[in-house]
Structure formats: structure tokens, C-alpha cells
Amino acid sequence: MNLPQIMQYGLSGITVGSVYAIVAVGFNIIYNTTGIINFAQGEFLIVGAMTAISLSHVVPLPVAILGAVLITTALGGLIELVFIRRVRDASVLRLIIVTIGLSIVIREAMLHIWDEKPWSLPYFTGTSSTTVSILGAYISVQVLWVLGVSAVIVTALTLFFRYTTTGRAMRACSDDRMAARLCGINDRWMVTLSFMLSAGIGALAGCVISPITQTQYDMGATLAIKGFTVAILGGLGNSMAAVAAGLFLGLLEALVVSQFASAYKEVVAIVVLLLILVFRPSGLFARRATSVRTA
Amino acid sequence: MRMRVASVLCVLAVACGLVLSGCEKSPDASGPGTPAATSPAATKPATDAAPIKVGAIFAVTGPASFLGAPEEKTVKMFVEKLNQAGGVNGHKIELLVRDSGASPEKAISMAKQLIDEEKVLAILGPSTSGETLQIKNICQEAETILLSCAAAEEIVIPMASYVFKTPQKDSQAAQWIFNTMKDLGIKKIGVITSNTGFGKGGKAQLEKMAAENGVEILVNEVYEKEATDLTGVLTKVKGAGVQAVVNWSIEPAQGIVAKNMKQIQLDVPLFQSHGYGNIKYVQASGDAADGTIFPCGRLLVADELPADHPQKAVLTQYKQDYEAKYKEDASTFGGHAYDAILILTEAIKKAGSTDKKAVRDAIENLQGVVGTAGVFNFSPQDHNGLGLDAFEMLTVKGGKFAFYKK
């Protein structure tokens, strides 16, 4: 194998990994506040992308994306108010099952609103053939958009959770909800806020990856499973680690494709996940403070 | 407390159920109603005008919905028109459509339900090869006619006496691709296929026929049907120094291949299978789709056919009807369902009865039925009835399908 080819595999891994990463980030926000995994996260992505695709027929692309993010954010809040908040005696397990039910409802609703065909947003810059060349290998400009948007989201989230009062209050709810309430934190609204935030970021992620992956009403589950794997790989709750883990998994899959048949790609991803769960259950890049949780 | 959570979950489950069951009927409320309610027109032999029950299993939703959705719409449109005109031999057709979501397990239970409970005369579909192969024996044992809308060779070879299929065969598609390669002087190719029944079928044909056509397969890779990026596999193909790429799948991946090839500057011709016959894939990959070559029926280029072509009238009529009714482009897949219901009704007419065996025998002897895929000539040895001339090589030019010329 020559250098351009090795580079091309690397860039292919980054392309796939960047999608995994940006999906994984969304999982961490709700986890950071409630300790639950939102299995409807994949559907938030598709709702966002589909809304943007519909809006892009009438308004310019940036406005369409902004509109889609706002609408999906509102939807996230509404879902929390109508469904999650009403579950009394809400154990983590019960809430997770509610999110699974929600994912099915949203998916079927999307089938009726946007039909079964694959759609996609236009490439943000240039066309589908526009690429950047690095050492004889090529990468789509859209991947740079995905990486850039991921970086902005992760930085903003890290700052938000670490330095703002609201962000800290949200984390406090995850650590110990009763104690947080005793400190005067309105825990219910923190949960609502986390759903809104995660839906909004999911929508943005869905829009950015749409030109690469295309968008179909039932794609959410597939995306969410990979995103979930990556979130665990990095250590739940840590967005920066999720991005690193996403790129790691993407590169690993590219390595497998280069050396073996591409049919083995998924096997390797799952084996790595199992190894991580056995030997480093708190994730590849775990920080103790967020990963070791006591029930 | 536990009761309350349980009840919330119950409500949720019921809500899911409602939404799921809603989708079986609601995409098009104008489908055929209950046949008994809408039969003032059926007058002639009014004595024994019991409706003929015809089942249909299509992947209306799910990963193969771009096959199943147009198929369902087409069959509904056909039956509605037929019933308005008085049905076939004075019988109305009662259509029972089931949505399998492309799941072979669902297709099996739906086939059993249609055969055992509804006692249908025939089943149209399923949409995908994997599902069809699963229910092939079930229909054969129950002596119920199956008119599959899927492409794989194994559906009719080895032959089952009650099983027929309307799309062209994989081997014919592969032959057209190899013939075109011969014209272009292509000897070394890369083959990528999806891990579905259709992908496997195509892979097997390409592997079998490559040597005898003087073509060498340098890279032969299978990818996940949910794949959203194929630059990794294509990098391997590029590294092998091929003169052309063949992609064989029915998934949205068909649009992604074209994009990814342009992105990594793999500048060789891209051949796709007859699964590419939906303009959506072209739109999904934008400019990158230009120059893609694939074998296909003539539906997509119906307007360009000469006026004296035997299929011209059928194709333009179907296309106009479909596009006027559903406000979307017709695809070859809907055409396969059109052919299936057409063949069934022609056979019922010819048999003059609704006995399963009589209708089956009639299908086997149908000659010169002009459908959307081609002119069908069935025989006891050929349960597909289409010749090599049912295909045409097409290409993409400026975002539209056109005849391929060297």
C-alpha cells in the first residue's frame, strides 16, 4: 500500500467516524442530567434533517437549518413535558423504555409526514464532488463541516456544563437529584432543558450529516446504535471523549476494510465494544468524576 | 405505583399500535373499498359475482420501501380501474395488501395468513428476493399462485409450478453489463454488493459469468445494507486498479456509491444493477450520478421510444396514470407489480374460472402479454417469460435517464 492509499483509508475512517461522533454527543446531554439513555435521539436527528429539507424549499439553507433546530428543540421540550414528566416513580429503566416507545411513535409519524423516500440537504459548500486533497487522498468538504460543527458543539457544551450555573445545576441533578432539589435547583425544568438541548443538537447533527448519509425516516435507529456504541466507548457523559471515540471507531473500521473483507467491519466494532465493556467499563477516555456513578 | 407506570406503558403501547396499524391503510385512502359496497357497475353475470380475493405482500415501509410503496400504489390503481370497468369475467377483485417492511419473517406469517385464513387465489409480491425465497415453498405446498416482483434468479430456478416472477432475471442484467464492458474494452472490474438477497443474487451471477465473458473481478466486497459511506471499500477498489466498478444493490447506497467515487476521484465507469431504476437515487447523488450505466426496462425512457414499439402504448399509459394519480415519478418497480396483476387477470380471463389450478395452467400458457418490463411469453419451462431484449442499457445525463449510446 502506498501513502495516498493509506491516507485515503484514514480519511474514509474520519468521514465515517465524524458521523458517529456527532450523533454520540447528543446522548451525553440527557445522560448528564437524568442518567438515562434517550433511545429517541436518532429520531431527533431525522426530524431535524427532514424539517430542514422541507424548509429549504422555501427559505435559504442557513435559515432552514436554524428553523429546523428551533422546531426540534421545541419538540424535545414538548416530549419531556407530555411523556417523561408524567412517569411517576420514574426509575432509570422505566424512562429508558418510555424513550424506546417514543422513538417508535416519532418514526411512524415521520413516515406519514415525509413518506418513505430518502431525501437529502444540498452540500453546504460546493457539490457532491467537491473535495479537499491531502497528500494525494481526498475528503469531502462536508466532512470538514461535520468535524467543525462537532468541535463547536463540544466546546460549547463543555464550557456550558463546567462554567455556567445552569450547566452545573444540570449536572447536579444527575449526580443526586434529591440533593440538587434541596439546594434549590428546579430539577424538573433542568430535565426539560436537557431534552430541549439534546433535541436541538441532534437536529443540527442531522442537518450536517444529511448530505453525506442521506435522510430516510427509519434511519434514526441505525445511527443511534452506532452513536450509542461510541458514547459508551468514550465514556458516557463525556462529549469530548465521544468525539475521540467516534473517530477511533471510524478509523478502526477503515483499517478492517483495508486488511480484510469489508463484511467483517461490524464484527470488529462489536468486539472492540465488548472488550472495552469488560476491561475498561467506564470507557476509553473515562474521567472518574463523570463515569463512576453510584445508584 | 407500579400499576400506574404499567398503565402509562400500556397507553404508550396502544398508541404505538394505533400508529402502526394506521399506516397500513392511510397512505392512500382512495384505494379500493370493500368490494361489496361498490358494485353497482357489476351487472352482466350478476348471479355468481363473488369477488376474487387476491393477496399482496409488499415492503411498503422499511428499507425496501422504494420498491414496495410504488408497487402498492400501482396495484391499487390497477384494481380500482378494473373494478370500475366491471372486474374480470364479471368478478370484482378484492385486494388484500400487507406491508412486510421487507422482513422475511413477516412475509412468512403474512403469506400463511393470506393462504389459510383469507384463502386468496394468488399472492402478488413480495418486493424483495429474500422474502420471496422464504415464501416460495409455502405457496407451492399450498398450491397458491405466487407472482413475485423481485429479481433474483433462484425464484424461478429451480422451478416451482405455482411460482412466477415479473422482473427481468439477474443473469440477463449481468449479461447486458458484460456486453457493454466488451464494447468498452473493459477487462478488470471491482464488484461491490449489499448484504441482501438481491445483492447476493447479483454477486453470484457476476462471479459465475465473469470468466466466460473475459472479465476478471479484482475486488469483490460486500457492504452493510444500511451503509451511509462507502469510501473505505472504494479505496480498496481504487487501489486494485480496476477499469470499472459494478455496484449491485437496491438500497440508498446506490446513490452514495456514485458520490463517493467522485469524491475519492475514482474516475472509471460505474455500472449499477437494474435496481437503480428510480430517479430518486439520481437526485440523491446530484451531478455525481451522471454517466452511470445500468440495464433497465423501458419504462424510464418511455417517452423516447419510437411510436411503433410494442410497449410504447402500455408504458406511456401506465406512466401517465400513475403520475397523475400520485404526483410522483413512476419507477420500474411499480411496473413489476403492474405486470403481476396484469398477468393474473389475463390468466383468469383465459381460464374462464377462478380455480387455482386452472389459472396456474393459464399463466403457463400465456403468450405475447405486453407488460411494462417487456413482452411476456410463459411456458412450462420458463416462469419469467422475458427474453434478453426486455432490457435496455440506460445512462444518466444531466440528472435524467436516457438511452445509453457508446
Contacts between the chains, C-beta under 8 A, distances in Angstrom:
chain1	res1	chain2	res2	distance
A	1	B	239	6.9
A	5	B	235	6.5
A	5	B	238	7.6
A	5	B	239	4.9
A	8	B	231	7.4
A	8	B	235	4.4
A	8	B	238	7.3
A	8	B	264	6.0
A	9	B	232	6.5
A	9	B	235	5.4
A	11	B	231	7.3
A	12	B	229	7.2
A	12	B	231	3.9
A	12	B	232	4.2
A	12	B	235	5.7
A	12	B	264	7.8
A	13	B	232	7.1
A	15	B	229	5.3
A	15	B	231	5.8
A	16	B	228	7.8
A	16	B	229	5.1
A	16	B	231	8.0
A	16	B	232	7.2
A	19	B	228	6.7
A	19	B	229	7.2
A	83	B	12	7.8
A	86	B	8	6.7
A	87	B	5	6.4
A	87	B	8	5.9
A	88	B	1	6.7
A	88	B	4	5.8
A	88	B	5	7.0
A	89	B	1	4.6
A	89	B	2	7.7
A	89	B	4	7.3
A	89	B	5	6.1
A	94	B	5	5.6
A	94	B	9	7.9
A	97	B	9	6.8
A	98	B	8	7.6
A	98	B	9	7.6
A	98	B	12	6.8
A	101	B	9	7.4
A	101	B	12	4.3
A	101	B	13	7.1
A	101	B	15	7.7
A	101	B	16	6.0
A	102	B	12	8.0
A	104	B	16	5.1
A	104	B	19	7.6
A	104	B	20	7.9
A	105	B	12	7.8
A	105	B	15	6.1
A	105	B	16	5.9
A	105	B	19	5.8
A	108	B	16	7.6
A	108	B	19	4.1
A	108	B	20	6.2
A	108	B	22	7.8
A	108	B	23	6.1
A	109	B	19	6.8
A	111	B	23	6.1
A	111	B	61	6.0
A	112	B	22	7.7
A	112	B	23	6.8
A	112	B	26	6.8
A	112	B	27	7.7
A	115	B	27	7.9
A	115	B	69	7.4
A	116	B	60	7.4
A	116	B	61	5.7
A	116	B	62	7.8
A	116	B	65	3.4
A	116	B	66	7.0
A	116	B	69	5.3
A	117	B	65	7.5
A	117	B	66	6.3
A	117	B	69	7.9
A	117	B	280	5.5
A	118	B	66	7.7
A	118	B	252	4.4
A	118	B	255	7.2
A	118	B	280	6.5
A	118	B	284	5.8
A	119	B	284	7.8
A	120	B	284	5.7
A	122	B	286	7.9
A	123	B	286	7.9
A	127	B	286	5.8
A	127	B	287	5.4
A	127	B	288	7.8
A	128	B	259	4.4
A	128	B	262	6.5
A	128	B	263	7.3
A	128	B	285	6.0
A	128	B	286	4.6
A	128	B	287	6.4
A	128	B	288	4.6
A	129	B	259	7.6
A	129	B	262	4.0
A	129	B	263	6.6
A	129	B	287	6.1
A	129	B	288	5.5
A	131	B	263	5.1
A	131	B	264	7.7
A	131	B	265	7.3
A	137	B	264	7.5
A	138	B	263	5.8
A	138	B	264	5.0
A	138	B	265	5.6
A	139	B	263	7.5
A	140	B	263	4.9
A	209	B	228	8.0
A	212	B	228	6.8
A	212	B	229	6.3
A	213	B	228	3.7
A	213	B	229	7.0
A	213	B	256	7.9
A	214	B	228	7.3
A	214	B	252	5.2
A	214	B	255	6.5
A	214	B	256	7.0
A	214	B	284	5.5
A	216	B	252	6.4
A	218	B	61	7.5
A	218	B	62	6.5
A	218	B	63	7.2
A	219	B	226	7.7
A	219	B	228	7.9
A	222	B	226	4.6
A	223	B	228	7.9
A	253	B	232	6.9
A	254	B	232	4.8
A	257	B	232	4.0
A	257	B	233	6.0
A	257	B	235	7.7
A	257	B	236	6.4
A	258	B	232	7.4
A	258	B	235	7.3
A	258	B	236	6.6
A	261	B	221	6.3
A	261	B	222	7.0
A	262	B	221	4.8
A	262	B	222	6.7
A	262	B	223	5.6
A	262	B	232	6.6
A	262	B	233	4.9
A	262	B	236	7.5
A	263	B	195	6.8
A	263	B	221	7.5
A	263	B	222	4.6
A	263	B	223	7.6
A	265	B	224	7.4
A	265	B	232	7.9
A	266	B	224	6.4
